[in-house]
């Protein structure tokens, strides 16, 4: 019995860790605010906001939902499964008003994209490796 | 129903042209339309598949831009009615024992377009679906394209087909007219020429410039007509020669016929003369028979006259002697005897006179050829006696039993008495000849017997003359009435007796002369004379 329980508990713990990876939000220096509330972040992430206060178009960058960070994004920001998020963005993006998020396999690629794209805001798991992008505080925190 | 070559050709060409027209106007556009639709459907399907593939890749990579790009691939299509991304979820029941597929349209372009997920292709729209499957979700791309452009292209094809059909029809009809003109005209010319040839015009010629079978036929026809004309001329020439030959032969034949006719006429005259002589001979033979009978009839009273005359001569001598003696009584007796003898002489003289007068009466009465009332019984009886005495005059030893049976109810009938008498005499003479011949055969207990009878029947009088001679052989009985047929030795018969008798009875009196005979037993000759002739 122990043979099965221990691996199962290990798997469960792994899974729960992956879904609870700390997420960091970074933003391009053009348009993206220094800090956001969780509610505001969720609103932006759901495509409810098309432009930043300076008029810059909102561009969302996310880790792929199949990655650990992606799964954490699913649970912490969207509270939905990857499929539900995909459907959501399919419905939203096809209308053409708001672009769908851009998904990345690595945090480095994501950070690099955010640095280079005006109005871009990215969510990933891990430390910030570039100084050109600013960390957006969520509810006053670097990570959540 | 007569259908000319021209009509047949036109009908044939018309049928072919109509077939082509129908093909080009109906079948060809229909097939083109089908092909067009099939190709278009295939194209739409490929587009749907392309989008589905793009969606599959984009969803796997979570590259929504790629998906949008894939969707944009068809948005520029002017015929696009809609493009939809449909998500398919498997929905299980509470017990997780059964499931259903739930389809949701996640997105559509144009955005305001709404449709059901089960919309199908119809006349106005082509709907194609292409499935995709990713780890995140399964679904399909539904692409709806208008058929307007297809219909426009179909209309163009139909219009083009109409133009082509019209062109085919017109060209076909022109070809048909040309063909009918080029084929039927020479054929009709041939027919016309053939009719003229049939009517006897051998100068007919067909002019045909076509270098084909009809042209060859025209040449062959012309050659044939020339050959027929040659043959006809030759035949006419031969016919003329034949006619001339025939005419000359006819002329020669007519001459020969005339000559032969003349010869025949002469022969006929000779024959008629000979026949007249023969008839005369027969008459003379008959007269001989008659004369013998008459002589015997007259001889008898003459004998009485002569004997009583001789006796009276002797009595006159005795009377003279008795007168000289003065014996008055004897004289008176002798005168008495003389007177009696004289009475007998007168009686027998008158009898002879009566016989002669009767003969003369018969001969005179028939010389005119007019029939007169005659006592047939008396006539027959008279000729019976004449014939019998005639036979006895020729043969003193001849004797025969004569049986007569006359029907007294007959009375007088209208006949040529001399001719009928000659017939009766001829038949009786033959009968006496036959029985005499049989008697000379010394047959024991044979008594020559001749039976003569008359009988009145309903419309005719029958005279039957029978003998008990040897009869007539069966093989010659059919020939006895033929002229010049006789069984008597040469010189004793002319062979005309029965022939003339037949003519007298049948042709002269409208009666009948027949014979019943049995070989070895005897013969019956039956004369039937109409009662009122």
Interface residues (C-beta under 8 A of the other chain):
Chain A: X64 X65 X66 X82 X83 X86 X87 X89 X90 X91 X93 X94 X95 X96 X99 X100 X101 X102 X103
Chain B: X59 X61 X62 X63 X64 X65 X67 X68 X71 X85 X87 X106 X107 X108 X109 X111 X135 X136 X137
